Amino acid sequence: MILLGAIVNALAIFVGGLLGLIFTFIPETIKDSIMKIQALVIMTLGIQMVVGAEEIIVTLLSLIIGTIIGEIIQLESLLNRFGHWMEIKLGDKHSGNLSQGFVSGTLVFIVGAMAIVGGLDAGLRGSNDVLYTKAMMDFFIAIVMTTTYGLGVIISGVPTLIYISIIILSAQGIAVVVPDEILQQVIFQVSATGGVILLAIGMNMMNITKMRVGNMIPAIFVGMIMVYIINII
């Protein structure tokens, strides 16, 4: 089932949110430990994806060019400003934690590289490993966030499902148009580039680095274009 990863992710948010309604207090030490464990798992998954890279030069160039594009347009800053704007607008219109939880939860669960990498990986390669890892992370995040924001966090699972499903289906559309031989190389490139981005996410979560991961997202699409151009020349 092509959308299984997206469904599992949404269910993880829903179940985690329900548990969060029960747990009113979680010690900071436990929150920190959970975050570090998640970071280790993400880094391990990233390494697995990068190991299979066949064209490491293409991966390097796509990351450099893509990150430069992200830095020029300040993609991460734009995403953050958009999220802040949404919070202000909805917060002004609807008082209470419901809207705050919905907006904050939605932004946390969909604005990030893992949703894009996972959706592309599921659509192009048929692998839900990244989305399953994301689902595990979101499960614990939903528990913690719901203790603060309440029911709105649970509802945010709906737009998360829609967003990731759109990415998966769009990737499927690419698979139909691109020839099989080129598609396989595109898939390997998406996996390799996405793996490096996952490593960056994990290192940020471990406080090893402070990379602007959001600005690295264009690298995924740059890599896809580079592979396609190389093969048609």
N, C-alpha and C positions, 0 to 999 in steps of 0.2 A: 504494500500500500504506500503510494508515493508521498502522501501527506502524514504518514504515521509519526514522523519526528515532530512535526508541528503540533499534532494532537497531543502527543505525550508531553511536550513542553507546556501547553495550555493546561493540561490536567495537573501537572506538577505545581503550577502556580495556584490552581484552585485548591488542591489538597493542602499545600503548604499554607495557604491563606486561612483555611479552616482551622488548621492546627494553631496558627498564630492568634486566632480569636480565643483559643483556650489558654495559651501561654501568655500571661500578662507581663511576665518579667523574664528576661534572659540575660545572665551575667555577661559583662563585656569580655571577660576572658574566654568564654565559650564562643562568642561571636567572632573573636579574633582567631581562635583555633580553627573554626569552620572555614573562615576566609582563607587561611594559609593552606589548608588541605585542598580546597577548591583550586587554588593557584597551582599547586603541585600537579594535580590531575590535568589541568589545562595545558601546562608546560609539557607534560608527558605526551598528551595527544598531539600537540604541536610538533614535537620531535618525531613522532611516528609518521606524520604527514610529510615532513621535510625530508626524511630519510629516502623516500621514494622518488625524490626529484631527479630527473634525468638531465635537464638543461639548467644547471645552477647559474650560468651566466645570464640567461633570460630571467630567472627568478630575481637575481641581483638588480638587473637593469629595470625590471618592472617595479621593484620596490623603491628604487631611487627615483625613477620618473614619477611613479604614482604618489610617493610621499611629497615630492616637490610640488606636484599639482595640488595635493591636499593642503600643503603649507601656504601656497599662493592664495588659494580661495578660502583658507582658514576654515576648513570643513568642520573640524571638531568644535571650534568656537561658534560657528553657525548653528550646529546642532544644539549646543548648550544654550545659546540665546533663544533659539526656537522653543526649547523646553521651558526656559524661564518665562518666555512670553505666554506660553500656554497656561502655565501655573498661575500667572498674574490674572489673565483674562478669565479663566474658569473660577479662580479663587474669588474674584470680584463678583461674579454672577451668582455663584452658588456657595453659600457659607457652609462650614462644617468640614469634617475630615473625609467625607465620602468623595467629593470631587478632588481633593488634594491627594488622596490615596490612589484614585483612578489615574490621574495625570502622572503623578510621580512613579507609580508602578509601571504604567505603560512605557514611560521614557526609559526606565531602568531596564525593562525587559526587551525593548526593541531597538533602542538607540545604542548600537554597539556593533563591533566587528563580528562577534560570534553569530548573531542572527543572520547576517549576510553570508558569512563563510559557511555556516551550517546549512542555510537554504540552498546555496549554490552547490554545495557538496551533495546534498540529498537529491537535487534535481538533475545534476549532471552525472554523478557517479553512483547514485542509488544508495549512498551510505548515510546513515543517520547518526553516526558516532558523535559528531560535533553537536548536533541538536540534543542527543541524549545527555551529553555532558552539560550542555547549557541548561537542560531541564533539571538536572540534579542541582546545579547552582541556583537556579531560580526558585527551586523548592525551598531551600534554606533562606534565600533572600526574602521570599514571600512570608515566611514565618516571622522573620525579624521585622519586616516592614508593617505587617498587619497588626503587630502589637502596638504600633504607633498610630497608623492611619485607619485601621479598621477595614470594613467591607469593600471599600473602593479598590484596594489592592487585588482582591479576588476577581472583581469585575474586569480588571485590566488584562486578565487572561484572554478575553475575547479579541481585542485588537491585536494582541500578540499572535494569536492563531491566524488571523486574517493576514497580517503583515508577512509572516514567514511563509504562509501558503502561497501568497502572490510571488515571492522570490522563487520558491520551488517550481511553480508552474511556469514562470518566465524562463527559468533555466531549462525546463523541459522543451519550451518553444525553441530555444537556441539549439538544443540537441536534434530537433527535427530538421532545422535548416542547414546546419553544418555537416559536411560529409563525415562518415564514421572515423576515417583515419585521422583527420584533423581534430575531430571531437575528442578522441582519446588523448591526444597531446594537450588539448585545452584543459581537459579534466586533470591531468597530471600537474599542469601549471597552476590551476586554481588551488589544488590540494597543497602544493609546495608553498605558494605565496601565502595562502591562508594559514598554513602551519607556522610560518614565521610570525604572522600577526598574532596567532594564539600564544606563541612564546612571549611576545611583547606584552600581551594582556596579563599573562601569568607573572611575569617579572614586575609589572606595575603593582599587581595585587600583593606581591611579596615585599613591596617597597624597595626593590633592588634598583629600579629605574623609574623615571617619570616621563616616559615617552608619550607623545600625543598620538595615541593609537588611532583615533578617529581620522587623523590626516593620512593614515596609511591605507585606508579603505580603497581609494582609487587604484592602488597597485594591483588589486585583484583583476580589475577590468582592463588595465594596461597590459597585464600579462596575457590575458585572453586575446586581445587585439594583436599583440606581438606574435604570438604563436600562429594565429590565423594568417597574418601577413607573410611570415617566413615561409609558410607552407604553400601559398599561392604564387609566390614569386618564382 
